[in-house]
Amino acid sequence: MHEGLLSTLRAARARLNAAIVAYRAFSWAASSAIAAGLLVALLRAAGLGTPAFPLWGGLVILGAAAGAAKAWKSRIDESEAARWLDERIGGEEILSAALACLGRGSAGLFDEQIIREAELLAPRASSLRASPRPLARRAAVAALACAIGAYAVFVSAPNGNMAAKAREAAPAGGRIAAASAKTADGAFARDGGKTASAFASSFFPDDKRLATLAERAILEGRLDDLRDMLRSADREYGSKIARAVGEAERERLTRDRERIREAADAIATGAGSAGEAGMQGRKGDESGGGDEGVGAPGGAGARASVGMADAYPGYDRNGSGGSGVGPRGRMGANGRSPSASLGSASFGEMEDGQADEGQGGGAQGTGSGGSKPGSGSGSDAYWGNVQAEAGKAKALLETTKSASLFELPLPGRDSSAALSRLIPDSRKSAESAMARRGVPLEYEDFVRSYFMALSKGDSR
Amino acid sequence: MNSEEMPIAACIDGMAKAREEIARIIVGQDEVIDLALVALLCEGHVLFEGVPGLGKTLIVRTLADTLMMRFSRIQFTPDLMPSDVVGATMIAQGEGSDLGLRFEPGPVFANIVLADEINRASPKTQSSLLQAMQERTVTVRGRSYPLPRPFLVLATQNPLEMEGTYPLPEAQVDRFLFKILVGHPSQAELVRILERTSGPAGTEAGGVMREADILALQRAAREVVAAPALLETAARIVLGTQPERAESPERVRRFARYGAGPRGAQALVLAAKARALLDGRLNAAMADLESVLEPALRHRVALNFEGQSEGVRVEDLIADSAAAAREALAFDEAIADFPAASKA
């Protein structure tokens, strides 16, 4: 009985719930696409090797599923569907009322009549659908968000454009990488992601100590050291080849020697001076510590660094140092370190590969400067305690005991002027309220005396 | 249903005719007349507020004439006594030569009672009428006398002259179903009023309904179906007028002294049902609820001093509460939009 009406409402409920679930799924997918894209990019930047696209896709799907689950949990029932249909067909809540009548077993005087009227509306109601526009809009947003998230994942990947651009932008480092690519086993140049350790080990597969030293030289940008190490290894290969047993062994050693020699030549020709080198955009700065100069108060301050020697056994010693800096002073001191013979290089950030030029270390600097603005404090009988600091325009005011109610004297202004404009409006509101009997009788005298007191203060 | 009563549909038609008949006498004030009829169907009472000379008495008298009901008018004054309202026991000659006590009913024993300027009488006298309104009986010397049915009190008060008056306490104002503000007529309406009243003797309204029909309609009004969503909306609106609730709108919490209670919610729903019945529908709609919001709630919500000083209107707070209720019942944004073509 009345199945037609009930089935109409059930079908409408199912359609509306489907629309809500899809809408929420798209909404959450959009948010999670962006968030997951950023997360994956951050993980890549932190050097955590993860399967980027599967992780990102999984997070997006998880987000969409969570949104759908949340929507499903708060899905609408038949009475809500009836209300929705009523609103759409302008049925003056006839479907909702009919559903209520059915719910109570048509016990009311008018129930049967209402249900009959609702059943007449049912065919019209069954053709109603939720508008596809919100869903389409949300789907478009989700698609856009997925595209942005996927792009973020793509460019953060090892083969992504960002890494390639970084290599291109690194002037010296890029050249070295390119040069190395011709000579080394190819893997280092091909990926840009092979570690320095692997790169160094490829030159010194049989000597772990040398491989470690070469890796450190690569990481710290001491390409001259690396070059010298390679040349030293080249010389050692000569005796190794002479001692080699068998043609195959000799050929392998010869190949390795050629590779090392070419790499050393490439460094010598491609790296330029040590002070300009960058290495694949990887940060490789090693700044020296220093002493801090002290400037005169209020005047020049000087800061100078004294270089620290950084060396490895068997290789050249290079002092490194920073230039003296006077942060605010007019006469910052620059010094020169008598002991520093060669500046070291500090290497740029990974992305742009810029390299700063090293400078000789500085000695302790001194400076002298101007005077500091004065400060003072005082008191005034009318204004209260006033503290003033020149140059900061700061004044601390306290009201005096003699100041009347609602008067806060401020320097150079008559503060009571603004308040006197407010009093009449407030008084008018209070009078109006009292005229409407809005103020309790026992408070009326208080309100009147309050405004009288204000008026007296104002006239004074 | 009594066999002598007209069927409900005929009663509803009768109400429509009554409205037309009243409109033949009263110019404008359509909403006031509709609300008075709604109150009649709800067995509620109405408090009119408006300056003198706006036709309040004429509306009430015409209503009584049209519905063929007994009408009485009580002009409230400070020296009016409760016995002047409810009646008194008098010494009267009974059968034979015996003298006995006889209850002489007061003017409250009528179907429609106009309590003019109710706030001019003392609280004691006001209380006697308000007790009769609530209980629909009058008790004198320990004996109860039922009032005739239907029973409708239409009280008036003048919002301007407050000197020497006794404003109705909140608890007693709450007993009125509606508080209706009677406004000034428009220019066109005033011209028509002048045409009707400045000529020869005016016409009188003819009776179109009987007491029994009204009683049948009163019963039918309670049978009108209200959907759960409508009941929920009414409850939300009423609760939203209470300043102590954290969920209430910001202005309500700031400017209201107290809000409507369960009696206000009952008034809302019953009035919405009566309004639907007057329009010939057997179920109440949201539009019916909206149409009775202000008259049913404005005397149940009070402003605090700050609200009065700021010039806030009670109606604004009711509107805020209604808006909050609508917002709470709004559909999910996924289905809130719909093609215009599917609109009715």
Interface residues (C-beta under 8 A of the other chain):
Chain A: L16 A19 I20 A22 Y23 R24 A71 I76 S79 E80 A82 R83 W84 E87 R88 I89 G90 G91 E92 E93 I94 S96 A97 A98 L99 A100 C101 G108 L109 F110 D111 Q113 I114 E117 S127 L128 R129 A130 S131 R133 P134 L135 R138 S426 S429 A430 S432 A433 A435 R436 R437 G438 V439 Y443
Chain B: M162 P167 A220 E223 V224 V225 A226 A227 P228 A229 L230 R281 L282 N283 A284 A285 M286 A287 L303 F305 Q308 S309 E310 G311 F331 D332 E333 A334 I335 A336 D337 F338 P339 S342 K343 A344
